[in-house]
């Protein structure tokens, strides 16, 4: 279908004068997270999309995440692409190691930004906001 539309655009078909081709993210892009259950325990290995499939590109999205323990020193952020709800069923793209400030978990949010461009390049940045301390790691 897209090929037929592109051919019509190239031939300057009048019926396609108002058609605009838009690139989209072919897969959801996100990270592996742990979810807190009602009883206070955690269930790990869940996929949390930051950029959803079919989002027009270029796109830049940010979400804030929190460590699961007070005074946690490090956080490993694993990046995945796919549609499955469990991270292990998606494609692992890479990981970041973030040093956290000495703080209780609710005061130590990490902003994770995904920037996906029209060339298919994904940039992932993780920052700890100024009020929580200074730490940064990205790729």
C-alpha positions as YAML, in Angstrom:
chain: A
units: angstrom
residues:
- id: 1
  name: UNK
  ca: [0.00, 0.00, 0.00]
- id: 2
  name: UNK
  ca: [2.70, 2.49, 0.97]
- id: 3
  name: UNK
  ca: [4.59, 1.69, -2.21]
- id: 4
  name: UNK
  ca: [1.49, 2.44, -4.30]
- id: 5
  name: UNK
  ca: [1.04, 5.77, -2.52]
- id: 6
  name: UNK
  ca: [4.69, 6.68, -3.08]
- id: 7
  name: UNK
  ca: [4.41, 5.77, -6.77]
- id: 8
  name: UNK
  ca: [1.29, 7.95, -7.06]
- id: 9
  name: UNK
  ca: [3.08, 10.83, -5.36]
- id: 10
  name: UNK
  ca: [6.05, 10.47, -7.69]
- id: 11
  name: UNK
  ca: [3.72, 10.55, -10.71]
- id: 12
  name: UNK
  ca: [2.00, 13.61, -9.18]
- id: 13
  name: UNK
  ca: [-1.41, 11.94, -9.12]
- id: 14
  name: UNK
  ca: [-4.01, 14.66, -8.36]
- id: 15
  name: UNK
  ca: [-5.91, 12.31, -6.02]
- id: 16
  name: UNK
  ca: [-2.86, 12.27, -3.74]
- id: 17
  name: UNK
  ca: [-2.27, 16.02, -3.51]
- id: 18
  name: UNK
  ca: [-3.02, 16.11, 0.21]
- id: 19
  name: UNK
  ca: [-1.34, 12.84, 1.21]
- id: 20
  name: UNK
  ca: [1.65, 13.23, 3.51]
- id: 21
  name: UNK
  ca: [3.97, 10.30, 4.18]
- id: 22
  name: UNK
  ca: [5.12, 10.12, 7.81]
- id: 23
  name: UNK
  ca: [7.84, 7.93, 9.26]
- id: 24
  name: UNK
  ca: [6.86, 6.13, 12.45]
- id: 25
  name: UNK
  ca: [8.60, 4.05, 15.06]
- id: 26
  name: UNK
  ca: [8.11, 0.43, 13.89]
- id: 27
  name: UNK
  ca: [8.41, -0.97, 17.43]
- id: 28
  name: UNK
  ca: [7.81, 0.22, 20.97]
- id: 29
  name: UNK
  ca: [10.99, 1.28, 22.76]
- id: 30
  name: UNK
  ca: [11.25, 1.12, 26.53]
- id: 31
  name: UNK
  ca: [12.93, -0.26, 29.62]
- id: 32
  name: UNK
  ca: [12.73, -3.18, 32.04]
- id: 33
  name: UNK
  ca: [10.99, -2.18, 35.29]
- id: 34
  name: UNK
  ca: [9.90, -3.72, 38.57]
- id: 35
  name: UNK
  ca: [6.33, -3.18, 39.73]
- id: 36
  name: UNK
  ca: [5.35, -2.85, 43.37]
- id: 37
  name: UNK
  ca: [2.54, -5.21, 44.32]
- id: 38
  name: UNK
  ca: [-0.22, -4.54, 46.87]
- id: 39
  name: UNK
  ca: [1.64, -6.49, 49.57]
- id: 40
  name: UNK
  ca: [4.78, -4.32, 49.19]
- id: 41
  name: UNK
  ca: [6.81, -6.90, 47.27]
- id: 42
  name: UNK
  ca: [8.15, -6.32, 43.76]
- id: 43
  name: UNK
  ca: [7.61, -8.18, 40.51]
- id: 44
  name: UNK
  ca: [10.50, -7.65, 38.08]
- id: 45
  name: UNK
  ca: [10.95, -8.08, 34.34]
- id: 46
  name: UNK
  ca: [8.10, -5.92, 33.04]
- id: 47
  name: UNK
  ca: [8.46, -3.89, 29.82]
- id: 48
  name: UNK
  ca: [7.48, -0.22, 30.14]
- id: 49
  name: UNK
  ca: [7.34, 1.54, 26.74]
- id: 50
  name: UNK
  ca: [8.60, 5.13, 26.58]
- id: 51
  name: UNK
  ca: [8.07, 5.49, 22.80]
- id: 52
  name: UNK
  ca: [5.04, 3.53, 21.61]
- id: 53
  name: UNK
  ca: [4.92, 1.70, 18.26]
- id: 54
  name: UNK
  ca: [3.61, 3.88, 15.37]
- id: 55
  name: UNK
  ca: [4.67, 7.14, 17.06]
- id: 56
  name: UNK
  ca: [5.66, 9.66, 14.34]
- id: 57
  name: UNK
  ca: [9.42, 10.31, 14.23]
- id: 58
  name: UNK
  ca: [11.44, 12.26, 15.10]
- id: 59
  name: UNK
  ca: [10.29, 11.95, 18.71]
- id: 60
  name: UNK
  ca: [11.69, 12.65, 22.16]
- id: 61
  name: UNK
  ca: [9.91, 11.39, 25.29]
- id: 62
  name: UNK
  ca: [10.86, 11.37, 28.95]
- id: 63
  name: UNK
  ca: [9.54, 9.38, 31.93]
- id: 64
  name: UNK
  ca: [10.56, 9.47, 35.58]
- id: 65
  name: UNK
  ca: [11.44, 6.27, 37.44]
- id: 66
  name: UNK
  ca: [12.35, 5.59, 41.06]
- id: 67
  name: UNK
  ca: [14.66, 2.97, 42.63]
- id: 68
  name: UNK
  ca: [13.03, 0.14, 44.55]
- id: 69
  name: UNK
  ca: [15.07, 0.56, 47.77]
- id: 70
  name: UNK
  ca: [16.02, 3.46, 50.00]
- id: 71
  name: UNK
  ca: [19.69, 4.45, 49.69]
- id: 72
  name: UNK
  ca: [20.18, 2.29, 46.61]
- id: 73
  name: UNK
  ca: [23.63, 3.10, 45.18]
- id: 74
  name: UNK
  ca: [23.27, 2.01, 41.55]
- id: 75
  name: UNK
  ca: [20.59, 1.35, 39.00]
- id: 76
  name: UNK
  ca: [20.98, -0.75, 35.86]
- id: 77
  name: UNK
  ca: [18.70, 0.48, 33.09]
- id: 78
  name: UNK
  ca: [18.05, -2.11, 30.35]
- id: 79
  name: UNK
  ca: [16.66, -0.84, 27.04]
- id: 80
  name: UNK
  ca: [14.38, -3.00, 24.88]
- id: 81
  name: UNK
  ca: [12.43, -2.89, 21.63]
- id: 82
  name: UNK
  ca: [9.26, -4.89, 21.08]
- id: 83
  name: UNK
  ca: [5.61, -5.33, 21.98]
- id: 84
  name: UNK
  ca: [5.64, -8.05, 24.64]
- id: 85
  name: UNK
  ca: [4.67, -7.11, 28.20]
- id: 86
  name: UNK
  ca: [7.65, -9.04, 29.61]
- id: 87
  name: UNK
  ca: [11.05, -7.49, 28.88]
- id: 88
  name: UNK
  ca: [12.69, -10.90, 28.29]
- id: 89
  name: UNK
  ca: [10.37, -11.48, 25.31]
- id: 90
  name: UNK
  ca: [11.60, -8.31, 23.56]
- id: 91
  name: UNK
  ca: [14.93, -7.44, 21.91]
- id: 92
  name: UNK
  ca: [17.58, -6.14, 24.32]
- id: 93
  name: UNK
  ca: [19.28, -3.06, 22.81]
- id: 94
  name: UNK
  ca: [21.68, -2.10, 25.58]
- id: 95
  name: UNK
  ca: [22.04, -0.97, 29.15]
- id: 96
  name: UNK
  ca: [23.10, 2.01, 31.26]
- id: 97
  name: UNK
  ca: [24.53, 1.99, 34.77]
- id: 98
  name: UNK
  ca: [23.45, 4.99, 36.83]
- id: 99
  name: UNK
  ca: [25.01, 6.08, 40.11]
- id: 100
  name: UNK
  ca: [22.34, 7.29, 42.51]
- id: 101
  name: UNK
  ca: [22.72, 9.91, 45.24]
- id: 102
  name: UNK
  ca: [22.48, 8.72, 48.86]
- id: 103
  name: UNK
  ca: [18.76, 9.28, 49.35]
- id: 104
  name: UNK
  ca: [15.43, 7.64, 50.12]
- id: 105
  name: UNK
  ca: [13.82, 6.17, 47.02]
- id: 106
  name: UNK
  ca: [10.95, 8.68, 46.78]
- id: 107
  name: UNK
  ca: [13.46, 11.57, 46.63]
- id: 108
  name: UNK
  ca: [15.63, 9.99, 43.95]
- id: 109
  name: UNK
  ca: [13.72, 10.03, 40.67]
- id: 110
  name: UNK
  ca: [15.59, 9.31, 37.45]
- id: 111
  name: UNK
  ca: [14.47, 10.99, 34.23]
- id: 112
  name: UNK
  ca: [14.87, 8.63, 31.28]
- id: 113
  name: UNK
  ca: [14.71, 10.31, 27.86]
- id: 114
  name: UNK
  ca: [14.41, 8.41, 24.58]
- id: 115
  name: UNK
  ca: [15.13, 10.41, 21.42]
- id: 116
  name: UNK
  ca: [14.44, 8.55, 18.18]
- id: 117
  name: UNK
  ca: [15.29, 10.22, 14.86]
- id: 118
  name: UNK
  ca: [14.24, 9.74, 11.22]
- id: 119
  name: UNK
  ca: [17.43, 7.73, 10.55]
- id: 120
  name: UNK
  ca: [16.38, 5.10, 13.08]
- id: 121
  name: UNK
  ca: [18.94, 6.18, 15.69]
- id: 122
  name: UNK
  ca: [17.90, 5.91, 19.32]
- id: 123
  name: UNK
  ca: [19.58, 8.02, 21.97]
- id: 124
  name: UNK
  ca: [18.91, 7.16, 25.61]
- id: 125
  name: UNK
  ca: [19.77, 9.53, 28.44]
- id: 126
  name: UNK
  ca: [19.24, 8.99, 32.16]
- id: 127
  name: UNK
  ca: [19.61, 11.92, 34.53]
- id: 128
  name: UNK
  ca: [19.10, 12.45, 38.22]
- id: 129
  name: UNK
  ca: [17.54, 15.91, 38.67]
- id: 130
  name: UNK
  ca: [19.58, 18.60, 40.46]
- id: 131
  name: UNK
  ca: [17.46, 18.47, 43.61]
- id: 132
  name: UNK
  ca: [18.25, 14.75, 44.05]
- id: 133
  name: UNK
  ca: [21.99, 15.00, 43.41]
- id: 134
  name: UNK
  ca: [24.19, 14.85, 40.35]
- id: 135
  name: UNK
  ca: [24.57, 11.67, 38.31]
- id: 136
  name: UNK
  ca: [24.46, 11.02, 34.59]
- id: 137
  name: UNK
  ca: [25.08, 8.21, 32.20]
- id: 138
  name: UNK
  ca: [24.02, 7.98, 28.57]
- id: 139
  name: UNK
  ca: [24.69, 6.35, 25.22]
...
